[in-house]
Amino acid sequence: GWNHSWFQSALYFGGNGSAILGLAGILTYIIALRQQDLTRSLELRTEELFAAQRQLENDLQLLSTAEAQLRTSDTRFRAIFEQAAIGATIVEPHNLHFSEANGSAIRILGYSFSELKTLTLSQIIHPDDDESYRESLLRLLAGDVQEYSIELRCIRRDGSLIWVNQMMSAVRSDVNSPAMLIALFEDIQDRKSVEQRLQVLADSLPGLLLYVDRSLVIQFVNAMGDKWHSQGLGPATDDMLGHHIQDVLAPERYQYVLPWINRALAGETAEFMMPELLINGETRFRSIIHSPHFAEDGSMPGIFVLVMDITDRRRAELKRDELERHLMEAQKMEAVGTLAGGIAHDYNNMLQVIMGHSEILLLQTRDQPMIAEQISAIQSAARRSSDLTHQLLAFARRQTIARMVVDLNETVPRMLKLMRRVVKDQVELTWIHAPELWPILIDPAQWDQIVANLVVNARAAIDGPGTIRLTAYNRPALNSSNSSIAR
C-alpha cells in the first residue's frame, strides 16, 4: 500500500511531494517497528512481572512456613528449656547477671526468678570454690576453651550449701558478636554425700588405701597418706596423686611388687608381706593387698591397693614364736626332769641298799683294816652318788619341802660342781663369799634350784667365753639386827 500511495503522490504533487511522502512513510515505518519492539518488550516484562509475582507468592509462602517453624522451634526450645531436669540459665557476659533461668535452676538454687535476676553468678558460689571457678571462667571468656565443667558448692537462698556440677559454655552467633554464656547446674548433692561417706570410710581404714588405674597412675589416696608422711613412713599425698606408681616406688620395690600388680590386673586378689628399710635404718613390715575393681559392664578400670603397717603385729608374732620356743624347751626340760627324777628316785633306793650293806660289812670287818678300807671307799662313793641323786631329785622337784640350816660354803661349791656339766667349756664358774658367812634356813632342794636357775640364766646371757660369779655376803634381817641366821 505504501508503494501505491507514493506513486499517486508523485503524479499529483510532483517530486517534492513524493519526497515528503516518502519521508513520512519511512518515519511511519520506523515508528511501527519501534511500536512492535515496545509491544514485544512489554509482553516480556509482563511475563517477568507475572513470574516475579509467582516467585514472590512462593517466597511469602516459604516465609510463612519458616515463621511457623520458627515459632514451633521457639516453643519447643522454650518447653525443653523450662522442663529440663537439669538447671539451665543464661548469664550476661559483661556483668555475670542471670537473664534467664528454668524451673530446675530455680529449684536447685532455691531462688525465685525475680530474685535470681538481681544476683550475679559469683554471689551464689561458695568462697572456697571461687578461685577455681574464676580461673575456668576467665579462660572461657578469653576464648581458650569453648566450655568447661567444674564441681563446686552453691549457696542457696536459705544459706544451705548444695554441691552442683556446673557446665558453662559460650555461644556466639558469629565471630564478631559478643558471647552468650549458658550455665547448666546439675544437682550432685546425693552423689557427693555418698562420696563423702566413702571418703570417711576410706580414711577410717587402718592402712593406706590407693586406687590405681590400668595405666598404673594413682587416682586416689586416703588420709593415711599424709599421716604416714608426717611420721616419715611414706611419700606425701601430692607426691602420689596423678603419678605413675613406678615414679612413687624405688626401682627395686617396683620390680618386687610388679608381679603382684599384674596378678591383680588379671582379676586375681593378691596379698603379700614386704619388709621395708626406712631412711632412719628402721625396718618396717607392710601387708599389701591388691584387689581388682570390676565395673558394672564387666570391665576392670583399675585396682585397689591396701597397705597396712604390721610392724607391731609382726614383732609380737616373732616374740610369741620365741616364747613358744622357750615354752617347748621348758616343757622338754620338765619332761627330762620328770624322767630324771624317776630314775634318780629308783637309783637312790638302790644306793640306800648299798650304803646299808656297807655299814653292816664295816661292823663285821673291824679287825680286817684292808677290807674295811675298801668297804669305806665303797660307802664314800655311794654317799657321793646319793648326794648327786639328791640334787637330781631337787631339779625334778620330787622332794617335799623340809627347811633346815644350810651352810652355803658347803652347798654352793657342790652345786657349782654339778653345774659345770651344764655350762659351756669357755664359761668359768667362780664362788666368792664373805669370810664368816652366816648360814641360812631353807629347803636344800629349793636352794639348789635357785642356784641352778641363776647359773642357767647367766649362761644364756653369755655369747662366747665368759665368767659367772656367784657372790654372797651377810645382811642382817629387818626384824633382827644381831641374828646369827640370815633368813
Order of alpha helices (4+ residues) and beta strands (2+ residues): alpha-beta-beta-alpha-alpha-alpha-beta-beta-beta-alpha-beta-beta-alpha-alpha-alpha-beta-beta-beta-alpha-alpha-beta-alpha-beta-beta-alpha-beta
